Amino acid sequence: MDYYLGVFQTIGVHTLLGLSAYILLLTGQVSMAQIGFFAIGAYSSGVLTVIFSWNIYPALAFGALLASFFAFLVGFPALRVKGLMLVIATIAFSEIVRLITFNFVWMVEKDGIMVGAEGAQGFREIRYFTTNGWDSSQVVLLIWIFVAIVMAMLWWLDRVKAGAVLRAVGNDELAAQSSGINLTTVKVAAMTAGGFIAGLGGGLYAHAVSYVDHITFTILMATFAISYPILGGTKNVFGTLLAVIFIQGILIEAFRFLEDWRLIIFGLLIILVMNFMPDGLVSIFKKSNPGKGN
Amino acid sequence: MEFLQTCIDGLLFGSAYSLLALSFSLLFGVMKRINLAFGSTLLLSAVFSLWIDSLFSIGIFGIFFLMIASSALINIYVEKLCFYPHSGKYGATVSMISSFAIWMQLDEMSSFLLPDRTASFPSFLPDSFFLKDLFIRIDQLFLFLIAVFMTSIFFYVLYKTNYGLLLRGVSFDGELAKKLGVNSGKISSFAFAFSGIFGAIAAFLILSTESQVTPFFGFWCTLKGLVAMMLGGIGSLPGAIIGGLFLGLVESNVINYLGAEYRDICTYLILLFILVVKPGGIMGSALLRDERAASERI
């Protein structure tokens, strides 16, 4: 049972990560910085609950706000670059954050043991849930409540004017600009919202697995984050969830019996989906629309 | 004197980066595609050649040519699966994600062929020498000369041959080139094979100066090549060389004066700074500047 709870937990956290990239993708920005925001959320909320003994909710909120603040700061210079340059610039940002967590040491003594972040050793013993008597199913429930809230808000966003503005910028910046949309505001707002979601996901992840280190935040995870909305399609918010279930649930967990061959099959399957479902995984539930390219 | 020694070390080590940046700049600068599987391709071709060598003992030249051939073939495989099918607005991103999937696949294959995690790589280059008080590694000096030599070949192919013209045409406007009867699939395969050959030569030389191959070599190649190319400037061949040397210089000085743990942070900060201030890189091509100027004017 614990195994399945673990899978649900991973899928929930990765969905948050994917959704944070999804909102940026709506505006046409391909960002690899999400994992950097995720790391900021994970470390800051971990420091708050472990070292300052905060309650989990304000700690998560603070982590998410700090991540969105950094996203806001990154948003402005990132506006100057587009397309593949933005990819490289955001990779550089994520790597800077990762290397800072690699060198980040902040340890205090608590009940006779040293707790806190220990540089390359990682940040261990983020035990808020176990010391406060939560069991794994409650943790999974908490994660999925947040996932549901975020998904509901993004779904609602598509039904109001703000969503149309985001998609307009993503479809054609020039046309959007000439119809009076302020590109800077829209893009920075999307970046900030994405940072908030990623920071929230990072805080939840750190507390759920009780241990984070710099290896969690490599470029590999950044690519995962952006591949979920691309694989799932940006038609609606469920595509990202489907893609996470497809990759984390089916390809990684259900194919465990393939052992070493798993990653080889994994790569091929992703490429097959990319080649044969140009509109993403959501197109399974729609009639095929042959006139449309990717 | 210490500063001079650090700079010489940095410049010589930077020549390895220059070689990688050159192979990258063909795909990124000319085809405008990021191939995340680039390093894994080189790793797999090296590991595969070593594996064949352990079975049939083909010798150092055998390894060299086998690496070139296998790397070109793997690159064509990557191109057919990840890059050829995707064009259009998100084409560059979708193909980057696809190449990421292939990256994991190739790395897994390498770890099949490299069960011990490390293998020694044959080295043929002469030893180092002292010039008065300065320590100079001959093998890295050799790397630098090769980098300059390869740039001239690269330049010749790109600007003086028919293939180079077609390649530049496809990268400038794929649709138009197709309408004028260019077989863009063939040209793109050619570009990938060419970058594979360049990459394999670079990987062979770097591995023989390091005299061992580890599973991290692939990712190292991708990252350093990408950073060196971005620093130097996209689509500029001398820029790739200068970017590599600059990266080596920065790294060795940071290690000497600040400490090894700050090496990568400083590199990325400089990269971020250059990207934001001068998005084309130090010697960004005029083409890129024009595109940018045009989009700003509108």
Interface residues (C-beta under 8 A of the other chain):
Chain A: V30 P77 A78 R80 V81 G83 L84 M85 V87 I88 A89 A92 F93 E95 I96 L99 I100 F102 N103 L174 I219 T223 I226 S227 I230 L231 D260 L263 I264 F266 G267 L268 I270 I271 M274 N275 G293 N294
Chain B: F28 K32 I34 L36 L81 C82 P85 H86 S87 G88 Y90 G91 A92 T93 V94 M96 I97 S98 F100 A101 I102 W103 M104 Q105 D107 E108 M109 S111 F112 L223 L226 V227 M230 E261 D264 I265 Y268 L269 L271 L272 L275 V276 P279 I298
